[in-house]
């Protein structure tokens, strides 16, 4: 009897050890109109975004502007910014890689720094819709700060407002100057129907 009980206990323990691997599932997140974040493993509409894959694998990044058109249009309309400008910034920042991370810690499609993500209430900077929303909101803030001057706004997006103000214009950093040129070139390409 004692031996049978011991075998039963071992079987139950073994079952519990296996349970976590059987319970793994995709996790989806949705932020409703009131800002409430909902998580589920069974999304019931298209607004949910996958935040974790079964087995912990990272979702494969998408590679073109078309993959994010709905999120780009939505954020652009909400903040009155040309969607082609947003596409140009994303192309320059991450090449449409939602999993991109710079050596300085910038994250996602629009390469949001942690402080910028917090400023714009971005919970998951690797979630394409959240990242685009935060990046577009930040770009709108910069355009307002620099009275619509696109070149100064892009320089501030890349190097920070402090650098733009310190130098009274586009900072003399080769990276920032090239960044402004690249975004403007991509912008013209998107406006002309090329990517």
Secondary structure, 3 states (H helix, E strand, C coil): CHHHHHHHHHHHHHHHHHHHHHHCCCEEEEECCCCCEEEECCCCCCCCEEEECHHHCCCCCCCCHHHHHHHHHHHHHHHCCCHHHHHHHHHHHHCCCCCCECCCCCECCCCECHHHHHHCCCCCCCCHHHHHHHHHHHHHHHHHHCCCCHHHHHHHHHHCHHHHHHHCCCCCCHHHHHHHHHHHHHHHHHHCCCC
